[in-house]
């Protein structure tokens, strides 16, 4: 095969590879900034669990209060 054509084929393949790499990089950047539905649900669940935990901590600040409340409930 003619060396000129081989050189052109190699250069074309390199351009295609670089274009694909650019496209994959842009897709990765987009995906990083736009979380999917599952990610958003997990984030909301995590925030809710944190809020509930903070509420429980405020509700029973000390172990003595916790024991008193348990005794009153029984």
VOROLO-322485 format. One line per field, with one value per atom (N, C-alpha, C): x, y, z; atom name; residue in one letter. Coordinates in Angstrom, 3 decimals, always signed. Each point is the difference from the previous one (the first is absolute). Layout:
BEGIN
c1 <- [X, ...]
c2 <- [Y, ...]
c3 <- [Z, ...]
atom <- [CA, ...]
rest <- [A, ...]
! end
This chain:
BEGIN
c1 <- [+0.841, -0.841, +0.891, -0.490, +0.736, +0.226, +1.239, +0.289, -0.828, -0.307, -0.800, -1.394, -0.624, -1.337, +0.027, +1.047, +0.129, +0.127, +0.792, +0.173, -1.334, -0.758, -1.303, -0.979, +0.038, -0.876, +0.347, +1.289, +0.442, -0.449, +0.170, -0.402, -1.514, -0.764, -1.458, -0.417, +0.642, -0.304, +0.332, +1.117, +0.376, -1.036, -0.474, -1.035, -1.282, -0.385, -1.199, +0.164, +1.159, +0.270, -0.028, +0.598, +0.003, -1.418, -0.777, -1.384, -0.813, +0.179, -0.705, +0.416, +1.294, +0.477, -0.610, -0.072, -0.629, -1.469, -0.696, -1.415, -0.201, +0.814, -0.119, +0.311, +0.968, +0.332, -1.176, -0.632, -1.154, -1.184, -0.203, -1.078, +0.277, +1.242, +0.354, -0.216, +0.365, -0.209, -1.494, -0.793, -1.442, -0.601, +0.384, -0.531, +0.373, +1.193, +0.432, -0.840, -0.469, -0.765, -1.508, -0.462, -1.424, -0.291, -0.209, -0.248, -1.315, -0.052, -1.189, -1.046, -1.116, -1.113, +0.416, +0.687, +0.437, +0.913, +0.922, +0.904, -0.767, -0.972, -0.798, -0.827, -0.542, -0.774, +0.883, +1.193, +0.913, +0.410, +0.205, +0.346, -1.139, -1.228, -1.155, -0.162, +0.195, -0.097, +1.065, +1.206, +1.083, -0.296, -0.488, -0.352, -1.100, -0.997, -1.100, +0.506, +0.868, +0.536, +0.838, +0.749, +0.792, -0.916, -1.056, -0.943, -0.672, -0.404, -0.622, +0.974, +1.250, +1.012, +0.234, +0.065, +0.179, -1.208, -1.188, -1.211, +0.044, +0.412, +0.097, +1.048, +1.113, +1.031, -0.532, -0.729, -0.552, -1.077, -0.747, -1.094, +0.516, +1.064, +0.579, +1.442, +0.185, +1.340, +0.917, -0.534, +0.862, -0.590, +0.827, -0.506, -1.028, +0.114, -0.959, -1.389, -0.076, -1.285, -0.574, +0.862, -0.444, -0.599, +0.666, -0.505, -1.337, -0.140, -1.255, -1.137, +0.269, -1.029, -0.391, +0.967, -0.305, -0.840, +0.311, -0.764, -1.434, -0.178, -1.326, -0.837, +0.622, -0.733, -0.515, +0.681, -0.400, -1.010]
c2 <- [-1.174, +1.174, +1.242, +1.013, +1.253, +0.626, +0.394, +0.591, +1.270, +0.765, +1.211, -0.353, -1.018, -0.414, -0.561, -0.753, -0.534, +1.138, +0.999, +1.152, +0.731, +0.158, +0.661, -0.808, -1.311, -0.859, +0.109, +0.040, +0.116, +1.335, +1.083, +1.322, +0.074, -0.585, -0.012, -0.772, -1.126, -0.801, +0.780, +0.731, +0.810, +1.105, +0.637, +1.038, -0.587, -1.172, -0.650, -0.358, -0.497, -0.365, +1.233, +1.100, +1.237, +0.557, -0.057, +0.480, -0.841, -1.301, -0.883, +0.289, +0.235, +0.321, +1.316, +0.997, +1.282, -0.204, -0.793, -0.258, -0.712, -1.002, -0.726, +0.901, +0.909, +0.932, +0.935, +0.505, +0.885, -0.734, -1.239, -0.793, -0.208, -0.276, -0.198, +1.281, +1.137, +1.282, +0.250, -0.262, +0.195, -0.900, -1.263, -0.951, +0.393, +0.565, +0.395, +1.156, +0.864, +1.169, -0.217, -1.116, -0.284, -1.389, -0.071, -1.319, -0.596, -1.297, -0.711, -0.075, -0.600, -0.119, -0.769, -1.102, -0.801, +0.787, +0.759, +0.815, +1.069, +0.629, +1.031, -0.607, -1.202, -0.663, -0.365, -0.502, -0.337, +1.242, +1.105, +1.249, +0.456, -0.046, +0.396, -0.930, -1.299, -0.960, +0.276, +0.266, +0.316, +1.247, +1.052, +1.239, -0.255, -0.799, -0.309, -0.763, -0.973, -0.772, +0.876, +0.925, +0.917, +0.879, +0.542, +0.841, -0.782, -1.231, -0.823, -0.287, -0.279, -0.244, +1.227, +1.182, +1.237, +0.256, -0.301, +0.167, -0.911, -1.240, -0.929, +0.455, +0.544, +0.489, +1.156, +0.914, +1.135, -0.465, -0.993, -0.490, -0.654, -0.702, -0.701, +0.459, +1.185, +0.580, -0.797, -0.456, -0.709, -1.375, -0.938, -1.338, +0.026, +0.962, +0.071, +0.321, +0.927, +0.333, -1.204, -0.744, -1.171, -1.037, -0.219, -0.968, +0.446, +1.295, +0.525, -0.208, +0.271, -0.156, -1.466, -0.889, -1.424, -0.465, +0.503, -0.389, +0.530, +1.227, +0.579, -0.743, -0.499, -0.691, -1.356, -0.615, -1.338, +0.048]
c3 <- [+0.000, +0.000, +0.000, -0.599, -0.131, +1.388, +0.325, +1.319, +0.266, -1.034, +0.170, +0.521, -0.591, +0.432, +1.419, +0.306, +1.354, +1.014, -0.348, +0.878, +0.191, -1.073, +0.076, +0.853, -0.145, +0.809, +1.485, +0.303, +1.388, +0.583, -0.770, +0.473, +0.207, -0.893, +0.138, +1.253, +0.219, +1.192, +1.277, -0.014, +1.159, +0.245, -1.057, +0.143, +0.577, -0.483, +0.522, +1.477, +0.372, +1.384, +0.901, -0.463, +0.784, +0.134, -1.054, +0.057, +0.980, -0.018, +0.924, +1.438, +0.223, +1.349, +0.487, -0.870, +0.365, +0.355, -0.813, +0.247, +1.332, +0.292, +1.265, +1.198, -0.161, +1.074, +0.268, -1.064, +0.166, +0.638, -0.386, +0.608, +1.483, +0.363, +1.411, +0.797, -0.564, +0.681, +0.180, -1.029, +0.084, +1.078, -0.004, +0.979, +1.429, +0.171, +1.340, +0.534, -0.883, +0.437, -0.041, -0.513, -0.110, +0.554, +1.333, +0.596, -0.485, -0.052, -0.447, +1.109, -0.329, +0.939, +1.253, -0.174, +1.154, +0.925, -0.566, +0.811, +0.775, -0.658, +0.678, +1.132, -0.226, +1.049, +1.193, -0.269, +1.089, +0.781, -0.680, +0.665, +0.909, -0.493, +0.806, +1.202, -0.211, +1.099, +1.051, -0.437, +0.939, +0.805, -0.664, +0.706, +1.023, -0.372, +0.915, +1.217, -0.218, +1.127, +0.924, -0.562, +0.826, +0.837, -0.634, +0.745, +1.128, -0.273, +1.043, +1.138, -0.342, +1.036, +0.859, -0.624, +0.769, +0.894, -0.506, +0.808, +1.223, -0.188, +1.127, +1.006, -0.477, +0.915, +0.838, -0.624, +0.743, +0.985, -0.399, +0.835, +1.284, -0.113, +1.163, +0.165, +0.548, +0.100, +0.931, +1.131, +0.945, +0.303, +0.442, +0.341, +1.132, +0.936, +1.098, -0.544, -0.936, -0.604, -0.737, -0.652, -0.736, +0.958, +1.139, +0.974, +0.569, +0.270, +0.521, -0.993, -1.247, -1.029, -0.162, +0.074, -0.123, +1.184, +1.188, +1.176, -0.097, -0.517, -0.130, -1.015, -1.049, -1.048, +0.462, +0.947, +0.451, +1.054]
atom <- [N, CA, C, N, CA, C, N, CA, C, N, CA, C, N, CA, C, N, CA, C, N, CA, C, N, CA, C, N, CA, C, N, CA, C, N, CA, C, N, CA, C, N, CA, C, N, CA, C, N, CA, C, N, CA, C, N, CA, C, N, CA, C, N, CA, C, N, CA, C, N, CA, C, N, CA, C, N, CA, C, N, CA, C, N, CA, C, N, CA, C, N, CA, C, N, CA, C, N, CA, C, N, CA, C, N, CA, C, N, CA, C, N, CA, C, N, CA, C, N, CA, C, N, CA, C, N, CA, C, N, CA, C, N, CA, C, N, CA, C, N, CA, C, N, CA, C, N, CA, C, N, CA, C, N, CA, C, N, CA, C, N, CA, C, N, CA, C, N, CA, C, N, CA, C, N, CA, C, N, CA, C, N, CA, C, N, CA, C, N, CA, C, N, CA, C, N, CA, C, N, CA, C, N, CA, C, N, CA, C, N, CA, C, N, CA, C, N, CA, C, N, CA, C, N, CA, C, N, CA, C, N, CA, C, N, CA, C, N, CA, C, N, CA, C, N, CA, C, N, CA, C, N, CA, C, N, CA, C]
rest <- [X, X, X, X, X, X, X, X, X, X, X, X, X, X, X, X, X, X, X, X, X, X, X, X, X, X, X, X, X, X, X, X, X, X, X, X, X, X, X, X, X, X, X, X, X, X, X, X, X, X, X, X, X, X, X, X, X, X, X, X, X, X, X, X, X, X, X, X, X, X, X, X, X, X, X, X, X, X, X, X, X, X, X, X, X, X, X, X, X, X, X, X, X, X, X, X, X, X, X, X, X, X, X, X, X, X, X, X, X, X, X, X, X, X, X, X, X, X, X, X, X, X, X, X, X, X, X, X, X, X, X, X, X, X, X, X, X, X, X, X, X, X, X, X, X, X, X, X, X, X, X, X, X, X, X, X, X, X, X, X, X, X, X, X, X, X, X, X, X, X, X, X, X, X, X, X, X, X, X, X, X, X, X, X, X, X, X, X, X, X, X, X, X, X, X, X, X, X, X, X, X, X, X, X, X, X, X, X, X, X, X, X, X, X, X, X, X, X, X, X, X, X]
! end
